[in-house]
Amino acid sequence: MATLDEAQAAFTRIKDGAAFETVATERNLDPKSLELGTFAKPDLIDPAVADAAFALAEGAVSGPVQGRFGPV
């Protein structure tokens, strides 16, 4: 996402029932870029992203997280 506001808008759509993949397609994101693989928490270089990701239940979507390199 380019901005935290755009990330929040996408998250709101997902919370309201839009499929994650649908929102990604509308934002012209390549589906391959959505699959990051499997990581252990210490493997993620951004502590804010790692903490948010590992606090989620499996299959859940977090709200936007302001990471080191921008919103995720």
N, C-alpha and C positions, 0 to 999 in steps of 0.2 A: 504494500500500500504506500502511496505517496505521502499521505498525511495521517495524523491520528484521527482527524475528523472523518476521513474516508474509511478508515478502518472501523471506526465506531458505527458509521452508516451501514457497512457490510455486516457487522456483528448484529446490529438491530434487525436487519432483514432476515438473518439466520434465526435469531430468537423468535421472530414472528412467523417462522415456518418455512422460509425459503431453503432449499437444499444448498449446502456448502458449495457443491460443484456448480450449481446454477449461478450463484453469486460470483464465483471465480470466473466462469465463462463470460458473464456480463462485463467483467473487468478485464477481459482479454488476457487472462492468465493461462499459461500453458499447463494442462493437467499434470504433465510430468514434473513441473516445478512444485507441485503440491505434495508430492511424496518424498519425504526427506530421509526415509529409512529408519533404522532402529538405533537408538543411542542410549547410553547410560547418562544419568544426570551430570556426572563430572566431565563428560565428553562435550557438553555444550559450553561454548566460551562466554556466553552472556548469562550471568547469574539471574537477571530478572526474567529472561525467557525460560531458563531452566526451572526456576521456582514455579512459574506459572504453568508450564507444561506438566510438571510432575505433581502438581496439586490437583489436576483434573482427573475425573473418572474416565475410564477407557471409553473412547468414542465421543467425549464431550468437546465442546468448542469454547474456548476462553474468550473473554472480551479482549480488546486491544491491549497490548503490552508495549510500553515504550522501552525498546531495547537499545543497545549501544549504537546500532546502525540504523535506527529508525523504528517506526511502529511495526509490530508483527501481531 
